[in-house]
Amino acid sequence: LVIFAGVSAAFIVENYRDNRNQIAEMHRAVAGIISELATTGTKARKYSDAIFAEIARWEDADRAGKRAVPGYYRIPGAPHPPAAAWNSAVASGIARMLEPGLRRDLGYFYSEFVGIHDNYDRYNQFTEREVLPRSLSGPDAFYGPDGRLLPVFRVHMDLQKEFAEDLRRLSGMAQDLRVRLEAIQSSK
């Protein structure tokens, strides 16, 4: 009976330690995701504003009847957003410890954010292949014989606006998700 009680107590203590370690690991993972979301939200808004400003610069020149290089903005650094904290939480199984609705919303956010950056990668390739080389020849290189901006460059700016709008939308989502995760961190 004494041996049984001792072994049972050891299992209880070991389970308690494992549970505490899992909770501590979850808090570290959530802290990483919070940091990732804070940075992502801030940068997404900054880049969105820069894209809109560059396109507005072209639109102002166009309204004034001036030819200008079409607006474009290239995000500095890697063309894809950081997702290491979320990917690590998923790969390690820690994400399963989150409330299912929050886990779904985080998964949707990261899926969308990666997806719009896949689109951005195509826009950036077009910018590098078509816009930057022509910009060396000056604004006239973007206009047809009728004096109008070539349609391919109008479409390129429209697609960049769409990307900038997506960045703004996801920046708001990042903020909301960060607040929800911070509530979890402070409640435990």
Stockholm file with secondary structure:
# STOCKHOLM 1.0

chainA/1-188         LVIFAGVSAAFIVENYRDNRNQIAEMHRAVAGIISELATTGTKARKYSDAIFAEIARWEDADRAGKRAVPGYYRIPGAPHPPAAAWNSAVASGIARMLEPGLRRDLGYFYSEFVGIHDNYDRYNQFTEREVLPRSLSGPDAFYGPDGRLLPVFRVHMDLQKEFAEDLRRLSGMAQDLRVRLEAIQSSK
#=GR chainA/1-188 SS CHHHHHHHHHHHHHHHHHHHHHHHHHHHHHHHHHHHHHHHHHHHHHHHHHHHHHHHHHHHHHHTTCCCCCCCCCCSSCSSCCCHHHHHHHHHTGGGGSCHHHHHHHHHHHHHHHHHHHHHHHHHHHIIIIIHHHHTTCGGGGBCTTSSBCHHHHHHHHHHHHHHHHHHHHHHHHHHHHHHHHHHHHHC
#=GC SS_cons         CHHHHHHHHHHHHHHHHHHHHHHHHHHHHHHHHHHHHHHHHHHHHHHHHHHHHHHHHHHHHHHTTCCCCCCCCCCSSCSSCCCHHHHHHHHHTGGGGSCHHHHHHHHHHHHHHHHHHHHHHHHHHHIIIIIHHHHTTCGGGGBCTTSSBCHHHHHHHHHHHHHHHHHHHHHHHHHHHHHHHHHHHHHC
//
